[in-house]
């Protein structure tokens, strides 16, 4: 198409804790995410659980596994053993860029070690060098919900300011070892999820902080992560001498349910507290007034000091990256709810939805890109987008996923339209480009990839890789530029 940017980076993304597996070997510890067992969903489109029920006692009980439960994220898609095969597939599909995470749990399994785990460094060194050999750029995430659980157990997770220094030490090691192999860095994945699920995003559990409210826990944990991220931005600029460090935010685009002024005001408040707050913090480096007022209402008092606030202000990110899967609606009247990215959202009667209730809205991506560019004037990168579907391998050992091709076509067109409008968008990585374990539902059967991985939800299967119809479509798109 004539409005396709020639230097635009088209690619795919995975995370260590959902793809790698091999959790028992070579000094690897577990993150909280890898300690949650598979529980078959009775209704895939149901609104997510109340995450306050994810207590430390529950996590440790299931960790003992007296019931013989299955923990999918400990097995992933066996990327740890099949990484070379997978990168060959990415190269064959002609990806420009691969977004991956470097597992904190592989480099500093307990968080407080004086020296990094050499076997972990060797693994990522091999992977990153091979990507370079294949001509694939890399965006590396330093923590994709991968805070080592030993940090949560011993220190109380990111609620403890000591963890900031542990994270900076981990980042310094990665910059030292891999600085010339990584093209873009993202310190913390979907950092706003820490305000929604602090036990997952920050390994912080309410039981460890008696007398602390849940709101205090989640916003203090989030604040400490903001400070940790800003310190990593500062360190990266000093060590690498490049403006290549961004954020990653789970973008929650929504529309008012109607034009009733009451609902417009409810929508405005939602967009401020669920979207702009997080982008404001990483792009402007200070708390907006509406959040300070919300903290007063919730009786939240952020433990900080002038030095931390100066670090936030002086070390904003070089680009904004975010996940966009869907949109929702907001209002005080007549809103029916459906599932979303670890949250519930209002249904939109004009949109279709997946089996998991995620509403398909490519125009919402165009709106989001124009909105963020107009507000922040920082380069934009869509770091996660895609369609989760219960794909079935056919007798020809492929998947006829025309639904995914249609989804991608529409979203790619929306990106090109936003660029044509003037938004500075420089890249896109589809989520789970090779099938992996779903983040929120722990299912292998919720598949996003161009490549099918032969495991079911209990990891029965060969683990072999099979190219879907969308694989060939994406390759052709890269070769011809035609949607």
C-alpha positions as CSV (number, residue, x, y, z in Angstrom):
1,X,0.0,0.0,0.0
2,X,1.2,3.5,-0.8
3,X,1.1,4.7,2.8
4,X,3.2,1.9,4.3
5,X,6.3,3.3,5.9
6,X,9.4,1.7,4.5
7,X,11.3,1.8,7.8
8,X,8.4,0.5,9.9
9,X,9.2,-2.5,12.0
10,X,6.7,-5.4,11.7
11,X,7.3,-8.3,14.1
12,X,6.1,-10.5,17.0
13,X,6.4,-10.8,20.7
14,X,6.6,-13.4,23.5
15,X,7.5,-13.5,27.2
16,X,10.0,-15.7,29.0
17,X,7.4,-16.9,31.6
18,X,4.9,-17.9,29.0
19,X,7.2,-19.5,26.4
20,X,10.4,-20.7,27.8
21,X,9.6,-23.6,30.2
22,X,12.5,-25.5,31.6
23,X,11.7,-24.0,35.0
24,X,13.7,-26.6,37.1
25,X,17.1,-26.3,35.5
26,X,20.1,-24.0,35.4
27,X,19.4,-21.9,38.5
28,X,16.0,-20.6,37.5
29,X,13.5,-19.5,40.2
30,X,9.7,-19.0,39.7
31,X,7.8,-15.8,39.3
32,X,4.3,-15.5,40.9
33,X,2.8,-16.0,37.5
34,X,4.4,-19.4,37.2
35,X,2.9,-20.5,40.5
36,X,-0.7,-20.3,39.4
37,X,-2.2,-23.6,38.3
38,X,-4.4,-24.4,35.4
39,X,-8.1,-24.3,36.3
40,X,-10.5,-25.1,33.4
41,X,-12.8,-22.1,32.7
42,X,-16.5,-22.8,32.9
43,X,-17.1,-19.6,30.9
44,X,-14.3,-18.2,28.8
45,X,-16.0,-14.8,28.4
46,X,-16.5,-14.3,32.1
47,X,-15.1,-11.3,33.9
48,X,-11.7,-12.0,35.6
49,X,-11.6,-13.0,39.2
50,X,-11.3,-10.6,42.1
51,X,-7.5,-10.5,42.3
52,X,-7.6,-9.5,46.0
53,X,-8.3,-13.2,46.5
54,X,-4.8,-14.1,45.1
55,X,-3.2,-14.2,48.6
56,X,0.3,-15.3,49.5
57,X,-1.2,-18.2,51.5
58,X,-3.1,-19.4,48.5
59,X,0.0,-19.1,46.2
60,X,2.1,-21.1,48.7
61,X,-0.6,-23.7,49.1
62,X,-0.9,-24.4,45.4
63,X,2.9,-24.3,45.1
64,X,3.1,-27.3,47.4
65,X,0.8,-29.0,44.8
66,X,-0.6,-31.7,47.0
67,X,-3.5,-32.0,44.5
68,X,-1.2,-32.7,41.6
69,X,-2.2,-29.7,39.6
70,X,-0.7,-28.6,36.3
71,X,1.3,-25.3,36.1
72,X,1.3,-24.3,32.4
73,X,3.8,-21.4,32.6
74,X,6.4,-23.7,34.0
75,X,6.4,-25.5,30.6
76,X,5.4,-22.8,28.2
77,X,6.0,-23.7,24.6
78,X,9.5,-25.2,25.4
79,X,11.2,-22.2,23.8
80,X,14.2,-22.8,26.1
81,X,15.0,-25.9,24.2
82,X,13.6,-24.9,20.8
83,X,14.7,-21.3,20.6
84,X,16.8,-21.7,17.5
85,X,14.0,-23.5,15.6
86,X,11.6,-20.7,16.6
87,X,13.9,-17.9,15.6
88,X,14.4,-19.7,12.2
89,X,10.6,-19.6,11.8
90,X,10.5,-15.8,12.7
91,X,13.2,-15.2,10.1
92,X,11.4,-17.3,7.5
93,X,8.2,-15.2,8.1
94,X,10.5,-12.2,7.5
95,X,9.9,-10.5,10.8
96,X,11.8,-7.2,11.2
97,X,11.7,-7.3,15.0
98,X,11.2,-9.7,17.9
99,X,10.1,-8.5,21.3
100,X,11.2,-10.9,24.0
101,X,11.8,-10.8,27.8
102,X,15.0,-11.5,29.6
103,X,13.8,-13.4,32.7
104,X,15.0,-11.7,35.9
105,X,14.5,-15.2,37.5
106,X,17.2,-16.7,35.3
107,X,19.8,-13.9,35.9
108,X,19.3,-13.3,39.6
109,X,17.0,-16.1,40.9
110,X,16.8,-14.7,44.4
111,X,17.1,-11.1,43.5
112,X,19.8,-10.3,46.1
113,X,22.7,-12.4,44.8
114,X,26.0,-10.5,44.4
115,X,26.8,-12.1,41.1
116,X,24.5,-13.1,38.2
117,X,23.7,-16.7,37.2
118,X,26.2,-17.4,34.3
119,X,24.0,-20.1,32.7
120,X,21.2,-17.6,32.4
121,X,23.5,-15.0,30.8
122,X,24.8,-17.7,28.4
123,X,21.3,-18.6,27.3
124,X,20.2,-15.1,26.4
125,X,23.6,-14.4,24.9
126,X,23.1,-17.2,22.4
127,X,19.5,-16.2,21.6
128,X,20.3,-12.5,21.0
129,X,23.4,-13.3,18.9
130,X,21.4,-15.6,16.8
131,X,18.7,-12.9,16.2
132,X,21.4,-10.6,15.1
133,X,22.8,-13.2,12.7
134,X,19.3,-13.6,11.2
135,X,18.9,-9.9,10.8
136,X,16.1,-9.6,13.3
137,X,16.1,-6.5,15.6
138,X,15.2,-7.1,19.3
139,X,13.1,-5.2,21.8
140,X,14.0,-6.7,25.2
141,X,11.6,-6.4,28.2
142,X,13.4,-6.7,31.6
143,X,10.4,-7.8,33.6
144,X,7.3,-9.3,31.9
145,X,5.5,-10.1,35.2
146,X,8.7,-11.9,36.1
147,X,9.7,-10.6,39.5
148,X,11.3,-13.7,41.2
149,X,9.0,-15.1,43.8
150,X,11.9,-15.3,46.3
151,X,11.9,-11.5,46.3
152,X,8.2,-11.6,47.2
153,X,8.7,-14.1,49.9
154,X,11.7,-12.5,51.6
155,X,11.3,-8.8,50.9
156,X,7.6,-8.4,50.2
157,X,8.0,-7.7,46.6
158,X,8.1,-4.2,45.0
159,X,6.3,-2.7,48.0
160,X,9.8,-2.8,49.5
161,X,12.1,-0.1,48.2
162,X,15.1,-2.4,48.4
163,X,13.7,-4.1,45.3
164,X,14.3,-1.0,43.3
165,X,18.0,-1.4,43.7
166,X,17.8,-5.1,42.9
167,X,16.0,-4.3,39.6
168,X,18.5,-1.6,38.7
169,X,21.3,-4.1,39.4
170,X,19.6,-6.6,37.1
171,X,19.2,-3.9,34.4
172,X,22.9,-2.9,34.7
173,X,23.9,-6.6,34.1
174,X,21.7,-6.8,31.0
175,X,23.0,-3.5,29.6
176,X,26.6,-4.7,30.2
177,X,26.1,-8.1,28.7
178,X,23.6,-7.4,25.9
179,X,23.8,-3.7,25.2
180,X,25.2,-4.2,21.7
181,X,22.7,-7.0,20.9
182,X,19.4,-5.3,21.8
183,X,17.9,-2.5,19.8
184,X,15.2,-1.3,22.1
185,X,14.6,-1.7,25.9
186,X,11.4,-1.8,27.9
187,X,12.0,-2.0,31.7
188,X,8.6,-3.2,32.9
189,X,5.8,-4.8,30.9
190,X,2.3,-3.4,31.3
191,X,3.4,-1.5,34.4
192,X,-0.2,-0.4,35.1
193,X,-1.2,-4.0,35.8
194,X,0.6,-3.6,39.1
195,X,-2.1,-1.2,40.2
196,X,-4.7,-3.9,39.2
197,X,-2.8,-7.0,40.3
198,X,0.0,-6.0,42.6
199,X,0.7,-9.7,43.6
200,X,1.4,-10.5,39.9
201,X,3.0,-7.3,38.7
202,X,5.0,-6.7,41.8
203,X,5.0,-9.9,43.9
204,X,3.5,-7.8,46.7
205,X,0.9,-9.5,49.0
206,X,-1.3,-7.7,51.5
207,X,-0.6,-10.3,54.2
208,X,3.0,-9.0,54.4
209,X,1.9,-5.5,55.3
210,X,-0.5,-5.6,58.3
211,X,-2.6,-2.5,58.6
212,X,-2.1,-1.5,55.0
213,X,-5.1,-1.0,52.7
214,X,-5.3,-2.7,49.4
215,X,-5.3,0.7,47.6
216,X,-2.2,1.7,49.6
217,X,-0.5,-1.6,48.6
218,X,-1.2,-1.3,44.9
219,X,-0.3,2.3,44.4
220,X,2.8,2.2,46.6
221,X,4.0,-0.9,44.7
222,X,3.3,0.9,41.4
223,X,5.1,4.1,42.6
224,X,8.2,2.0,43.4
225,X,8.1,0.5,40.0
226,X,7.8,3.9,38.4
227,X,10.9,4.9,40.3
228,X,12.7,1.7,39.4
229,X,11.9,2.2,35.7
230,X,13.0,5.8,35.8
231,X,16.4,4.8,37.3
232,X,16.8,2.2,34.6
233,X,16.1,4.8,31.9
234,X,18.8,7.0,33.6
235,X,21.2,4.2,33.7
236,X,20.5,3.1,30.2
237,X,21.1,6.5,28.8
238,X,24.4,6.8,30.7
239,X,25.7,3.3,29.8
240,X,24.4,2.9,26.2
241,X,24.4,6.5,25.0
242,X,21.2,5.9,23.0
243,X,17.6,7.1,23.2
244,X,16.1,3.6,22.9
245,X,14.3,3.0,26.2
246,X,10.5,3.0,26.4
247,X,7.6,2.0,28.6
248,X,5.0,-0.7,28.1
249,X,1.4,0.0,29.2
250,X,-1.8,-2.1,28.9
251,X,-3.9,0.4,27.0
252,X,-7.5,0.5,28.1
253,X,-9.2,2.5,25.3
254,X,-12.9,3.0,25.9
255,X,-15.9,5.0,24.6
256,X,-18.8,6.5,26.6
257,X,-21.8,4.2,26.5
258,X,-23.9,7.2,25.1
259,X,-23.9,11.0,25.1
260,X,-25.6,11.4,28.4
261,X,-23.4,14.0,30.2
262,X,-23.3,11.8,33.3
263,X,-21.8,9.0,31.2
264,X,-19.4,11.4,29.4
265,X,-18.0,12.5,32.8
266,X,-17.7,8.8,33.9
267,X,-15.8,8.1,30.7
268,X,-13.5,11.0,31.2
269,X,-12.7,9.9,34.7
270,X,-12.0,6.3,33.4
271,X,-9.7,7.5,30.7
272,X,-7.8,9.7,33.1
273,X,-7.3,7.0,35.8
274,X,-7.1,3.9,33.6
275,X,-5.0,5.3,30.7
276,X,-3.6,8.8,30.8
277,X,-2.2,8.5,34.4
278,X,0.3,5.8,33.4
279,X,1.4,7.5,30.2
280,X,1.6,10.9,32.0
281,X,3.9,9.3,34.6
282,X,6.4,7.9,32.1
283,X,6.2,10.8,29.6
284,X,5.9,13.8,31.9
285,X,7.3,12.4,35.1
286,X,4.9,13.7,37.6
287,X,1.6,12.8,39.2
288,X,-1.4,14.5,37.6
289,X,-3.8,16.4,39.8
290,X,-6.7,14.0,39.2
291,X,-4.6,11.2,40.7
292,X,-3.5,13.2,43.7
293,X,-7.2,13.9,44.4
294,X,-8.1,10.2,43.9
295,X,-5.3,9.3,46.4
296,X,-6.9,11.7,49.0
297,X,-10.3,10.1,48.5
298,X,-8.8,6.6,48.9
299,X,-6.6,7.6,51.8
300,X,-3.5,6.7,49.9
301,X,-0.3,8.3,51.0
302,X,2.6,7.6,48.6
303,X,5.9,7.1,50.5
304,X,8.3,9.2,48.5
305,X,10.8,12.0,48.7
306,X,12.1,14.9,46.6
307,X,15.0,12.8,45.2
308,X,12.6,10.2,43.9
309,X,10.3,12.8,42.4
310,X,13.3,14.4,40.6
311,X,14.3,11.0,39.2
312,X,10.8,10.5,37.8
313,X,10.8,14.1,36.3
314,X,14.2,13.9,34.8
315,X,14.2,10.4,33.3
316,X,11.1,10.1,31.1
317,X,11.0,7.5,28.3
318,X,12.2,7.9,24.7
319,X,9.1,6.2,23.2
320,X,5.7,4.9,24.3
321,X,4.9,1.3,23.7
322,X,1.6,-0.3,24.7
323,X,-0.7,-3.3,24.2
324,X,-3.9,-2.9,22.3
325,X,-6.3,-5.8,21.9
326,X,-9.7,-4.4,22.2
327,X,-11.9,-1.5,23.4
328,X,-14.8,-1.2,25.8
329,X,-17.5,1.2,26.9
330,X,-17.9,3.2,30.1
331,X,-20.9,4.7,31.8
332,X,-23.1,4.7,34.9
333,X,-26.2,3.5,33.2
334,X,-27.1,0.5,31.0
335,X,-23.6,-1.0,30.7
336,X,-23.3,-4.7,30.3
337,X,-19.9,-6.2,31.1
338,X,-17.5,-8.5,29.2
339,X,-14.0,-9.7,29.7
340,X,-10.8,-7.9,28.8
341,X,-7.0,-7.9,29.4
342,X,-7.2,-8.9,33.1
343,X,-10.1,-6.5,33.5
344,X,-13.8,-6.3,32.8
345,X,-15.1,-3.6,30.4
346,X,-18.4,-2.5,29.0
347,X,-19.9,-4.2,25.9
348,X,-20.2,-2.3,22.7
349,X,-23.2,-3.3,20.5
350,X,-21.4,-2.2,17.4
351,X,-18.5,-4.7,17.9
352,X,-18.1,-8.4,17.6
353,X,-16.1,-10.3,20.2
354,X,-13.9,-13.4,20.5
355,X,-14.9,-16.5,22.5
356,X,-13.1,-14.9,25.5
357,X,-15.3,-11.8,25.2
358,X,-12.6,-9.5,23.8
359,X,-14.2,-7.0,21.5
360,X,-12.6,-6.6,18.1
361,X,-12.1,-2.9,17.2
362,X,-9.4,-2.0,14.6
363,X,-10.7,1.6,14.4
364,X,-10.0,1.8,18.1
365,X,-6.3,1.3,17.4
366,X,-6.4,4.2,14.9
367,X,-8.1,6.4,17.5
368,X,-5.6,5.3,20.2
369,X,-2.5,6.1,18.0
370,X,-3.9,9.5,17.0
371,X,-4.9,10.2,20.6
372,X,-1.5,9.3,22.2
373,X,0.5,11.1,19.5
374,X,-1.5,14.3,19.9
375,X,-1.2,14.2,23.6
376,X,2.5,13.2,24.1
377,X,4.4,13.7,20.8
378,X,6.6,10.7,21.5
379,X,7.3,7.9,19.0
380,X,4.7,5.1,19.4
381,X,5.2,1.3,19.2
382,X,2.4,-1.2,19.4
383,X,4.1,-3.9,21.5
384,X,1.2,-6.3,21.8
385,X,-1.9,-6.9,19.6
386,X,-3.6,-10.1,18.3
387,X,-6.5,-12.4,18.4
388,X,-6.7,-15.3,20.8
389,X,-8.5,-18.2,19.3
390,X,-9.0,-21.9,20.0
391,X,-7.2,-23.0,16.8
392,X,-7.5,-26.6,15.6
393,X,-4.7,-28.3,13.6
394,X,-6.2,-30.0,10.5
395,X,-5.2,-33.2,8.7
396,X,-2.8,-31.1,6.6
397,X,-0.9,-30.1,9.7
398,X,-1.9,-26.5,9.4
399,X,-4.6,-24.1,10.7
400,X,-6.9,-22.3,8.4
401,X,-7.1,-19.2,10.5
402,X,-8.7,-16.7,8.1
403,X,-10.3,-15.0,11.1
404,X,-6.8,-14.1,12.3
405,X,-5.7,-12.9,8.9
406,X,-8.8,-10.7,8.8
407,X,-8.1,-9.3,12.3
408,X,-4.5,-8.5,11.4
409,X,-5.4,-6.9,8.0
410,X,-7.9,-4.6,9.7
411,X,-5.4,-3.6,12.4
412,X,-2.5,-3.1,10.0
413,X,-4.8,-0.9,7.9
414,X,-5.7,1.1,11.0
415,X,-1.9,1.6,11.8
416,X,-1.3,2.8,8.3
417,X,-4.2,5.2,8.4
418,X,-2.9,6.7,11.7
419,X,0.5,7.2,10.2
420,X,-1.2,8.9,7.2
421,X,-2.9,11.1,9.7
422,X,0.5,12.2,11.0
423,X,1.1,9.9,14.0
424,X,4.7,8.9,14.5
425,X,4.4,5.1,14.8
426,X,7.5,3.1,14.2
427,X,6.7,-0.5,14.9
428,X,4.3,-3.3,15.8
429,X,4.8,-6.8,17.4
430,X,1.8,-9.2,17.4
431,X,1.4,-11.1,20.6
432,X,2.3,-14.7,20.9
433,X,3.7,-14.9,17.4
434,X,4.5,-18.5,18.2
435,X,1.8,-20.1,20.4
436,X,2.4,-19.9,24.1
437,X,0.5,-20.1,27.4
438,X,-2.1,-17.4,27.8
439,X,-1.3,-14.9,30.5
440,X,-4.6,-14.3,32.2
441,X,-6.3,-17.7,31.6
442,X,-3.3,-20.1,31.7
443,X,-4.6,-21.8,28.6
444,X,-2.5,-23.2,25.8
445,X,-5.6,-23.4,23.8
446,X,-6.0,-19.6,23.7
447,X,-3.7,-19.2,20.7
448,X,-2.4,-16.0,19.1
449,X,0.5,-17.2,16.9
450,X,1.4,-17.5,13.3
451,X,2.9,-20.9,14.3
452,X,0.9,-23.7,16.0
453,X,2.6,-25.4,19.0
454,X,1.4,-29.0,19.6
455,X,0.5,-28.9,23.3
456,X,-2.9,-28.9,24.9
457,X,-3.8,-27.1,28.2
458,X,-2.2,-29.9,30.2
459,X,0.8,-30.0,27.9
460,X,0.0,-33.3,26.3
461,X,1.5,-33.4,22.8
462,X,4.8,-33.2,20.9
463,X,5.5,-29.5,21.2
464,X,6.2,-29.6,17.4
465,X,5.7,-26.4,15.4
466,X,3.3,-26.1,12.4
467,X,2.9,-23.0,10.2
468,X,-0.7,-21.6,10.1
469,X,-2.2,-20.0,7.0
470,X,-1.6,-16.6,8.7
471,X,2.2,-17.4,8.7
472,X,2.2,-17.5,4.9
473,X,-0.1,-14.4,4.7
474,X,2.3,-12.4,6.9
475,X,5.4,-13.5,5.0
476,X,3.7,-12.4,1.7
477,X,2.7,-9.1,3.3
478,X,6.4,-8.5,4.3
479,X,7.5,-9.4,0.7
480,X,4.9,-7.3,-1.2
481,X,3.5,-4.8,1.2
482,X,0.0,-5.8,0.2
483,X,-2.7,-6.5,2.7
